[in-house]
Amino acid sequence: MSQVILKKLNPIVVKKLKYLAQIYHPTLEEKITSILENVTENILTITNENRDLSSGLFEQTIGGWKEEPLLRQPF
């Protein structure tokens, strides 16, 4: 697990997080981890494993155009 150090965190925020941790999670670390996981849940991270998911996408979508050729108008 990685370590993150927050040096300029507002003390009031720390108190609120500790309060939430007491209610919902056994430790402050687990509460902060839960918050960060929820915030980043829907963000796609490009990795070596998923880098090629879009290969062939252009050919399947735009490359499959069957109508009149698309022309770019001059500026």
Backbone atoms as SQL, in Angstrom:
CREATE TABLE atoms (id INTEGER PRIMARY KEY, chain TEXT, resi INTEGER, resn TEXT, atom TEXT, x REAL, y REAL, z REAL);
INSERT INTO atoms VALUES
  (1, 'A', 1, 'MET', 'N', 0.848, -1.175, 0.000),
  (2, 'A', 1, 'MET', 'CA', 0.000, 0.000, 0.000),
  (3, 'A', 1, 'MET', 'C', 0.890, 1.233, 0.000),
  (4, 'A', 2, 'SER', 'N', 0.467, 2.267, -0.701),
  (5, 'A', 2, 'SER', 'CA', 1.223, 3.514, -0.770),
  (6, 'A', 2, 'SER', 'C', 0.937, 4.384, 0.440),
  (7, 'A', 3, 'GLN', 'N', 1.850, 5.264, 0.718),
  (8, 'A', 3, 'GLN', 'CA', 1.678, 6.194, 1.829),
  (9, 'A', 3, 'GLN', 'C', 1.486, 7.591, 1.266),
  (10, 'A', 4, 'VAL', 'N', 0.508, 8.311, 1.801),
  (11, 'A', 4, 'VAL', 'CA', 0.241, 9.690, 1.407),
  (12, 'A', 4, 'VAL', 'C', 0.309, 10.544, 2.661),
  (13, 'A', 5, 'ILE', 'N', 1.045, 11.641, 2.597),
  (14, 'A', 5, 'ILE', 'CA', 1.164, 12.542, 3.743),
  (15, 'A', 5, 'ILE', 'C', 0.516, 13.870, 3.368),
  (16, 'A', 6, 'LEU', 'N', -0.435, 14.282, 4.167),
  (17, 'A', 6, 'LEU', 'CA', -1.125, 15.552, 3.948),
  (18, 'A', 6, 'LEU', 'C', -0.670, 16.533, 5.014),
  (19, 'A', 7, 'LYS', 'N', 0.195, 17.448, 4.655),
  (20, 'A', 7, 'LYS', 'CA', 0.775, 18.367, 5.632),
  (21, 'A', 7, 'LYS', 'C', -0.112, 19.572, 5.913),
  (22, 'A', 8, 'LYS', 'N', -0.939, 19.965, 4.963),
  (23, 'A', 8, 'LYS', 'CA', -1.709, 21.198, 5.124),
  (24, 'A', 8, 'LYS', 'C', -3.201, 20.936, 5.262),
  (25, 'A', 9, 'LEU', 'N', -3.563, 19.830, 5.854),
  (26, 'A', 9, 'LEU', 'CA', -4.965, 19.496, 6.036),
  (27, 'A', 9, 'LEU', 'C', -5.542, 20.314, 7.188),
  (28, 'A', 10, 'ASN', 'N', -6.670, 20.926, 6.935),
  (29, 'A', 10, 'ASN', 'CA', -7.347, 21.755, 7.929),
  (30, 'A', 10, 'ASN', 'C', -7.660, 20.913, 9.175),
  (31, 'A', 11, 'PRO', 'N', -7.287, 21.375, 10.363),
  (32, 'A', 11, 'PRO', 'CA', -7.561, 20.620, 11.590),
  (33, 'A', 11, 'PRO', 'C', -9.047, 20.323, 11.804),
  (34, 'A', 12, 'ILE', 'N', -9.900, 21.182, 11.337),
  (35, 'A', 12, 'ILE', 'CA', -11.346, 20.936, 11.462),
  (36, 'A', 12, 'ILE', 'C', -11.746, 19.734, 10.609),
  (37, 'A', 13, 'VAL', 'N', -11.160, 19.620, 9.431),
  (38, 'A', 13, 'VAL', 'CA', -11.428, 18.472, 8.570),
  (39, 'A', 13, 'VAL', 'C', -10.955, 17.192, 9.248),
  (40, 'A', 14, 'VAL', 'N', -9.799, 17.249, 9.888),
  (41, 'A', 14, 'VAL', 'CA', -9.280, 16.084, 10.594),
  (42, 'A', 14, 'VAL', 'C', -10.243, 15.669, 11.703),
  (43, 'A', 15, 'LYS', 'N', -10.758, 16.633, 12.457),
  (44, 'A', 15, 'LYS', 'CA', -11.710, 16.321, 13.528),
  (45, 'A', 15, 'LYS', 'C', -12.975, 15.674, 12.966),
  (46, 'A', 16, 'LYS', 'N', -13.460, 16.214, 11.845),
  (47, 'A', 16, 'LYS', 'CA', -14.665, 15.648, 11.225),
  (48, 'A', 16, 'LYS', 'C', -14.418, 14.234, 10.727),
  (49, 'A', 17, 'LEU', 'N', -13.249, 14.002, 10.123),
  (50, 'A', 17, 'LEU', 'CA', -12.913, 12.665, 9.649),
  (51, 'A', 17, 'LEU', 'C', -12.796, 11.682, 10.808),
  (52, 'A', 18, 'LYS', 'N', -12.207, 12.121, 11.907),
  (53, 'A', 18, 'LYS', 'CA', -12.104, 11.251, 13.082),
  (54, 'A', 18, 'LYS', 'C', -13.482, 10.903, 13.616),
  (55, 'A', 19, 'TYR', 'N', -14.371, 11.892, 13.613),
  (56, 'A', 19, 'TYR', 'CA', -15.747, 11.650, 14.063),
  (57, 'A', 19, 'TYR', 'C', -16.437, 10.627, 13.160),
  (58, 'A', 20, 'LEU', 'N', -16.309, 10.819, 11.846),
  (59, 'A', 20, 'LEU', 'CA', -16.906, 9.869, 10.903),
  (60, 'A', 20, 'LEU', 'C', -16.312, 8.482, 11.059),
  (61, 'A', 21, 'ALA', 'N', -15.013, 8.431, 11.321),
  (62, 'A', 21, 'ALA', 'CA', -14.357, 7.129, 11.501),
  (63, 'A', 21, 'ALA', 'C', -14.905, 6.416, 12.731),
  (64, 'A', 22, 'GLN', 'N', -15.175, 7.157, 13.785),
  (65, 'A', 22, 'GLN', 'CA', -15.728, 6.543, 14.999),
  (66, 'A', 22, 'GLN', 'C', -17.098, 5.929, 14.725),
  (67, 'A', 23, 'ILE', 'N', -17.874, 6.601, 13.875),
  (68, 'A', 23, 'ILE', 'CA', -19.238, 6.142, 13.600),
  (69, 'A', 23, 'ILE', 'C', -19.264, 4.981, 12.611),
  (70, 'A', 24, 'TYR', 'N', -18.516, 5.117, 11.506),
  (71, 'A', 24, 'TYR', 'CA', -18.660, 4.188, 10.384),
  (72, 'A', 24, 'TYR', 'C', -17.525, 3.197, 10.203),
  (73, 'A', 25, 'HIS', 'N', -16.347, 3.506, 10.677),
  (74, 'A', 25, 'HIS', 'CA', -15.190, 2.639, 10.435),
  (75, 'A', 25, 'HIS', 'C', -14.352, 2.533, 11.698),
  (76, 'A', 26, 'PRO', 'N', -13.645, 1.423, 11.841),
  (77, 'A', 26, 'PRO', 'CA', -12.814, 1.243, 13.033),
  (78, 'A', 26, 'PRO', 'C', -11.647, 2.229, 13.133),
  (79, 'A', 27, 'THR', 'N', -11.113, 2.675, 11.992),
  (80, 'A', 27, 'THR', 'CA', -9.943, 3.558, 12.053),
  (81, 'A', 27, 'THR', 'C', -10.113, 4.744, 11.116),
  (82, 'A', 28, 'LEU', 'N', -9.371, 5.799, 11.418),
  (83, 'A', 28, 'LEU', 'CA', -9.364, 6.984, 10.564),
  (84, 'A', 28, 'LEU', 'C', -8.830, 6.636, 9.175),
  (85, 'A', 29, 'GLU', 'N', -7.811, 5.808, 9.139),
  (86, 'A', 29, 'GLU', 'CA', -7.226, 5.405, 7.856),
  (87, 'A', 29, 'GLU', 'C', -8.257, 4.717, 6.963),
  (88, 'A', 30, 'GLU', 'N', -9.060, 3.840, 7.551),
  (89, 'A', 30, 'GLU', 'CA', -10.093, 3.155, 6.761),
  (90, 'A', 30, 'GLU', 'C', -11.147, 4.130, 6.250),
  (91, 'A', 31, 'LYS', 'N', -11.492, 5.122, 7.052),
  (92, 'A', 31, 'LYS', 'CA', -12.488, 6.109, 6.611),
  (93, 'A', 31, 'LYS', 'C', -11.944, 6.924, 5.450),
  (94, 'A', 32, 'ILE', 'N', -10.728, 7.400, 5.570),
  (95, 'A', 32, 'ILE', 'CA', -10.123, 8.191, 4.492),
  (96, 'A', 32, 'ILE', 'C', -9.974, 7.339, 3.234),
  (97, 'A', 33, 'THR', 'N', -9.557, 6.093, 3.395),
  (98, 'A', 33, 'THR', 'CA', -9.447, 5.176, 2.251),
  (99, 'A', 33, 'THR', 'C', -10.794, 5.000, 1.578),
  (100, 'A', 34, 'SER', 'N', -11.837, 4.824, 2.359),
  (101, 'A', 34, 'SER', 'CA', -13.185, 4.661, 1.819),
  (102, 'A', 34, 'SER', 'C', -13.619, 5.893, 1.022),
  (103, 'A', 35, 'ILE', 'N', -13.369, 7.068, 1.568),
  (104, 'A', 35, 'ILE', 'CA', -13.732, 8.317, 0.878),
  (105, 'A', 35, 'ILE', 'C', -12.991, 8.423, -0.448),
  (106, 'A', 36, 'LEU', 'N', -11.688, 8.182, -0.427),
  (107, 'A', 36, 'LEU', 'CA', -10.895, 8.301, -1.654),
  (108, 'A', 36, 'LEU', 'C', -11.293, 7.260, -2.695),
  (109, 'A', 37, 'GLU', 'N', -11.612, 6.052, -2.252),
  (110, 'A', 37, 'GLU', 'CA', -12.057, 5.024, -3.193),
  (111, 'A', 37, 'GLU', 'C', -13.387, 5.413, -3.831),
  (112, 'A', 38, 'ASN', 'N', -14.305, 5.974, -3.053),
  (113, 'A', 38, 'ASN', 'CA', -15.596, 6.405, -3.600),
  (114, 'A', 38, 'ASN', 'C', -15.433, 7.536, -4.598),
  (115, 'A', 39, 'VAL', 'N', -14.551, 8.485, -4.292),
  (116, 'A', 39, 'VAL', 'CA', -14.343, 9.630, -5.173),
  (117, 'A', 39, 'VAL', 'C', -13.726, 9.204, -6.500),
  (118, 'A', 40, 'THR', 'N', -12.841, 8.219, -6.457),
  (119, 'A', 40, 'THR', 'CA', -12.119, 7.820, -7.674),
  (120, 'A', 40, 'THR', 'C', -12.715, 6.592, -8.351),
  (121, 'A', 41, 'GLU', 'N', -13.853, 6.144, -7.886),
  (122, 'A', 41, 'GLU', 'CA', -14.447, 4.894, -8.374),
  (123, 'A', 41, 'GLU', 'C', -14.669, 4.864, -9.882),
  (124, 'A', 42, 'ASN', 'N', -15.136, 5.948, -10.462),
  (125, 'A', 42, 'ASN', 'CA', -15.500, 5.952, -11.879),
  (126, 'A', 42, 'ASN', 'C', -14.446, 6.576, -12.786),
  (127, 'A', 43, 'ILE', 'N', -13.253, 6.747, -12.285),
  (128, 'A', 43, 'ILE', 'CA', -12.179, 7.320, -13.099),
  (129, 'A', 43, 'ILE', 'C', -11.387, 6.181, -13.732),
  (130, 'A', 44, 'LEU', 'N', -11.287, 6.206, -15.054),
  (131, 'A', 44, 'LEU', 'CA', -10.541, 5.171, -15.765),
  (132, 'A', 44, 'LEU', 'C', -9.053, 5.459, -15.673),
  (133, 'A', 45, 'THR', 'N', -8.291, 4.477, -15.292),
  (134, 'A', 45, 'THR', 'CA', -6.846, 4.575, -15.246),
  (135, 'A', 45, 'THR', 'C', -6.280, 3.736, -16.375),
  (136, 'A', 46, 'ILE', 'N', -5.471, 4.358, -17.223),
  (137, 'A', 46, 'ILE', 'CA', -4.856, 3.632, -18.332),
  (138, 'A', 46, 'ILE', 'C', -3.694, 2.811, -17.785),
  (139, 'A', 47, 'THR', 'N', -3.763, 1.520, -18.000),
  (140, 'A', 47, 'THR', 'CA', -2.699, 0.612, -17.582),
  (141, 'A', 47, 'THR', 'C', -2.268, -0.202, -18.799),
  (142, 'A', 48, 'ASN', 'N', -1.208, -0.956, -18.651),
  (143, 'A', 48, 'ASN', 'CA', -0.762, -1.815, -19.753),
  (144, 'A', 48, 'ASN', 'C', -1.833, -2.844, -20.104),
  (145, 'A', 49, 'GLU', 'N', -2.617, -3.269, -19.112),
  (146, 'A', 49, 'GLU', 'CA', -3.643, -4.284, -19.342),
  (147, 'A', 49, 'GLU', 'C', -4.817, -3.750, -20.153),
  (148, 'A', 50, 'ASN', 'N', -5.212, -2.487, -19.945),
  (149, 'A', 50, 'ASN', 'CA', -6.389, -1.970, -20.649),
  (150, 'A', 50, 'ASN', 'C', -6.044, -0.963, -21.744),
  (151, 'A', 51, 'ARG', 'N', -4.781, -0.755, -22.007),
  (152, 'A', 51, 'ARG', 'CA', -4.348, 0.241, -22.989),
  (153, 'A', 51, 'ARG', 'C', -4.906, -0.054, -24.390),
  (154, 'A', 52, 'ASP', 'N', -5.020, -1.315, -24.771),
  (155, 'A', 52, 'ASP', 'CA', -5.429, -1.673, -26.123),
  (156, 'A', 52, 'ASP', 'C', -6.918, -1.940, -26.265),
  (157, 'A', 53, 'LEU', 'N', -7.718, -1.581, -25.271),
  (158, 'A', 53, 'LEU', 'CA', -9.158, -1.848, -25.357),
  (159, 'A', 53, 'LEU', 'C', -9.807, -1.144, -26.538),
  (160, 'A', 54, 'SER', 'N', -9.265, 0.013, -26.924),
  (161, 'A', 54, 'SER', 'CA', -9.901, 0.773, -27.991),
  (162, 'A', 54, 'SER', 'C', -9.290, 0.493, -29.361),
  (163, 'A', 55, 'SER', 'N', -8.394, -0.469, -29.480),
  (164, 'A', 55, 'SER', 'CA', -7.818, -0.734, -30.784),
  (165, 'A', 55, 'SER', 'C', -8.907, -1.214, -31.735),
  (166, 'A', 56, 'GLY', 'N', -8.938, -0.655, -32.929),
  (167, 'A', 56, 'GLY', 'CA', -9.949, -0.995, -33.913),
  (168, 'A', 56, 'GLY', 'C', -11.229, -0.194, -33.767),
  (169, 'A', 57, 'LEU', 'N', -11.299, 0.660, -32.753),
  (170, 'A', 57, 'LEU', 'CA', -12.521, 1.442, -32.533),
  (171, 'A', 57, 'LEU', 'C', -12.798, 2.366, -33.713),
  (172, 'A', 58, 'PHE', 'N', -11.766, 3.035, -34.227),
  (173, 'A', 58, 'PHE', 'CA', -11.959, 3.945, -35.351),
  (174, 'A', 58, 'PHE', 'C', -12.510, 3.192, -36.562),
  (175, 'A', 59, 'GLU', 'N', -11.941, 2.054, -36.864),
  (176, 'A', 59, 'GLU', 'CA', -12.381, 1.279, -38.015),
  (177, 'A', 59, 'GLU', 'C', -13.819, 0.791, -37.842),
  (178, 'A', 60, 'GLN', 'N', -14.194, 0.463, -36.607),
  (179, 'A', 60, 'GLN', 'CA', -15.540, -0.039, -36.350),
  (180, 'A', 60, 'GLN', 'C', -16.582, 1.074, -36.364),
  (181, 'A', 61, 'THR', 'N', -16.176, 2.290, -36.090),
  (182, 'A', 61, 'THR', 'CA', -17.144, 3.394, -36.030),
  (183, 'A', 61, 'THR', 'C', -17.005, 4.285, -37.260),
  (184, 'A', 62, 'ILE', 'N', -16.082, 5.213, -37.238),
  (185, 'A', 62, 'ILE', 'CA', -15.912, 6.157, -38.341),
  (186, 'A', 62, 'ILE', 'C', -15.479, 5.431, -39.610),
  (187, 'A', 63, 'GLY', 'N', -14.602, 4.463, -39.480),
  (188, 'A', 63, 'GLY', 'CA', -14.103, 3.730, -40.635),
  (189, 'A', 63, 'GLY', 'C', -15.187, 2.918, -41.329),
  (190, 'A', 64, 'GLY', 'N', -16.321, 2.716, -40.680),
  (191, 'A', 64, 'GLY', 'CA', -17.411, 1.962, -41.263),
  (192, 'A', 64, 'GLY', 'C', -18.445, 2.837, -41.959),
  (193, 'A', 65, 'TRP', 'N', -18.155, 4.118, -42.161),
  (194, 'A', 65, 'TRP', 'CA', -19.080, 5.061, -42.793),
  (195, 'A', 65, 'TRP', 'C', -19.389, 4.614, -44.211),
  (196, 'A', 66, 'LYS', 'N', -20.678, 4.486, -44.558),
  (197, 'A', 66, 'LYS', 'CA', -21.071, 3.973, -45.874),
  (198, 'A', 66, 'LYS', 'C', -21.733, 5.034, -46.752),
  (199, 'A', 67, 'GLU', 'N', -21.916, 6.222, -46.237),
  (200, 'A', 67, 'GLU', 'CA', -22.581, 7.282, -46.995),
  (201, 'A', 67, 'GLU', 'C', -21.572, 8.023, -47.877),
  (202, 'A', 68, 'GLU', 'N', -21.998, 9.203, -48.362),
  (203, 'A', 68, 'GLU', 'CA', -21.101, 10.015, -49.178),
  (204, 'A', 68, 'GLU', 'C', -19.844, 10.344, -48.377),
  (205, 'A', 69, 'PRO', 'N', -18.712, 10.506, -49.071),
  (206, 'A', 69, 'PRO', 'CA', -17.477, 10.826, -48.358),
  (207, 'A', 69, 'PRO', 'C', -17.617, 12.141, -47.586),
  (208, 'A', 70, 'LEU', 'N', -17.030, 12.178, -46.422),
  (209, 'A', 70, 'LEU', 'CA', -17.034, 13.402, -45.622),
  (210, 'A', 70, 'LEU', 'C', -15.931, 14.302, -46.136),
  (211, 'A', 71, 'LEU', 'N', -16.265, 15.555, -46.417),
  (212, 'A', 71, 'LEU', 'CA', -15.294, 16.516, -46.921),
  (213, 'A', 71, 'LEU', 'C', -15.066, 17.591, -45.894),
  (214, 'A', 72, 'ARG', 'N', -13.822, 17.942, -45.709),
  (215, 'A', 72, 'ARG', 'CA', -13.476, 19.021, -44.774),
  (216, 'A', 72, 'ARG', 'C', -13.480, 20.343, -45.551),
  (217, 'A', 73, 'GLN', 'N', -14.251, 21.277, -45.041),
  (218, 'A', 73, 'GLN', 'CA', -14.330, 22.580, -45.697),
  (219, 'A', 73, 'GLN', 'C', -13.085, 23.406, -45.393),
  (220, 'A', 74, 'PRO', 'N', -12.608, 24.166, -46.390),
  (221, 'A', 74, 'PRO', 'CA', -11.427, 25.017, -46.132),
  (222, 'A', 74, 'PRO', 'C', -11.786, 26.141, -45.158),
  (223, 'A', 75, 'PHE', 'N', -10.792, 26.614, -44.431),
  (224, 'A', 75, 'PHE', 'CA', -11.007, 27.705, -43.482),
  (225, 'A', 75, 'PHE', 'C', -11.151, 29.020, -44.185);
